[in-house]
Amino acid sequence: MPAPAFKIVSRLVSSTLLSVALHGVALGQTPDKASSNTSLSDTVSWTVSAQSADSVKQGTSFALEVRGAVVDGWHVYALEQLPRGPIPLRVTLDANEVAEADGALSATPPTKSHDTSFNLDTQYYAKDFTLTVPVRIGSDVAPGPQQIPVSVRFQSCNGQTCRPPKTVHLSASVNVRKGG
């Protein structure tokens, strides 16, 4: 097949795959329902933990660490992507009565390279990485064990295929103690 024809076929296939992935999400594709501090997909395993899980004072700030362990041969797109590029990684604190976001997310520096599938420079993780989520415990949260729900939305690819975007739900355990 001549080079220009191959590029056209390649773009049609990429466009069709992206359309199928987005259509699946639009039709109500349900995210994982598991809620714990660990979640395993077939391309990435996720964990979340509180840096000060043993004791956090009411009204104080601390960080949650979300860790991704990428299966060999796969990569997860990072937080920042160019328009018309892959689905960027998103970490959000779910609505709850225990804690709220308290600053900007930080992350292990991603690998940057040109992605021929998107014909753009992309950022991704092909190895284990950590995202740090600053949070603040509410000043009126009941002392004792509490759970902080976190959602991670990601897209993973292996150089030949991309999986549809997926959301996993995690929960970090903390022990809240009286402030003061």
N, C-alpha and C positions, 0 to 999 in steps of 0.2 A: 504494500500500500504506500503511495507517495506520502512524503512528510506532511504536506498541508492537509491531506485527507485524514491522516492519522490524528493530527491535532484536533480536527473537527470532531471525529468520532470520540476521541478522548474527552473533549469538552462536553459532548452530549452525554456520555456515560457519567461524568462527574456531576453534571447538572441534574441528570435523572436521579442519581443516588442522593444528592442533597434534597431534591424535591420529595423523594420517598421518605427521607428522614424527617423533614419538616412536616410533611403531611401526617406522619404517624404521631408526632407531638400534637399537632392541631386537632387530631381526632380524639384526643384525651388519653394518649398513652400514659399509663400510670407509673409514677416513680416507685422505687423500692419502698416498702412500708416498714422495713426493719428499723428499729430505733434502739441503738445501743452505742457503746463507744467504739465499736468495730463494724465495718461493713466490707464484704469481699465481692467485687464484681469479677468478671472473667478477665479483665485487663488491669485493674487497680484494686489494691486493698486500702481501705481508709481507716484511720483511728483518730480519735480526738481525746485530749486530756487537758485538765486544768493544771497550770504550772504550780498552783498552790492548793491543790485539791484537798489536802488534809485539814486546812483551816483558813477560811476567808472571812474577814470582818465585814459586817453590814456596811454598805456605802463605800467600799474600797474598790480600787481597780486592780486587775490582774490580767493575765493572758491565757487564752486557750491555744493549744497547739494542735493543728490538724495536720496529720501526716499521710502522705500518699506513697504507696510502694507499687511501682509500675512493673508489670510483668515484662520479662525480657522480650524484645522485639516490638513492643508497643510504646507509644508516647501519649501524654496528656497535654493538650494545649494549655498555655499559661494564662494568667490574669489579663494581660494586655494583648489585643489583636487588632490588626488594621480592619477597616470596613471591608466587607465582602470576603472576609477571611473565615477561618474556622470559629466555632463557638468558643468564646473565652471561658475559662474556669471562673466559677462564682462560688463564694462561701458567704452564707448569710446566717445570722442569728435569727432563729424562728421566733415568732411572737411568744412571749412567756412573761411570767410575773416575777422572775428571779433576777435576770440580768439584762443589760442593754449594751449595744455596741458603744465603745468608748474611744474611738480613734481610727486611724487608717490601718488597714490590713498590711502586713509585710510578708515577704516570701523569700525562699531560697532563690537566688538568681537563676532564671531559666536559660536554656540553650537557645540561641538565635540562629536561624538559617533560612535560606530561600526554600520555599515549599512549592514544588512544581505542580502539585495538584491545584493549588490556589493561585499560582503564579505571583506569590507575594512573599515577603519576609515574614516569618512567623516565630513565635516563642513557644517553647514546649519543655516538658520534663520527660526524660527517658529513663530516669533513675529515681530513687527515693528522694522526696523533697518535703519541706515543712512550710506551712502557712501559719502565721501568728495573728490571732484575732484578739485585739484588746477589748475587754469587757469591764463593766462596773456592776457590782452587786447592788441591788436596791437597798436603801437604808431601812426599809420596813419589812424585809424578807424574814420569814420565821427562821430562827436558828435551827440547825440540824442538817441532815443530808438533803441536798437539792439536786435537780437535774437541769442542765442548760442545753436546749435543743439547737442543733446546728444542721444546716442543709448544705450539701456540696453538689453543684451542677457542673458536669464536665463532658468533654468529648475526647474519645481516644481513637487513635489510628495506628496502623502498622506499616505504612508505606504502600500497601496494596488496597486496603479497605479502611473505611472509617465507620465506627459504630454510631448510631443515633445518639444525640445528647442524652445523658442520664442524670438523675438526681438521686443521691443517697441521703438518708436521714440518720444523723448520729446524735448522741447525747453524752455530755460531759458531766461527771459526778463531782460535786463540791460539798464540803461541809461548812456551812455558814455558822459563824459565831457572832454574838452580840458585839456591836461597835461600841466605841466610847473610850 
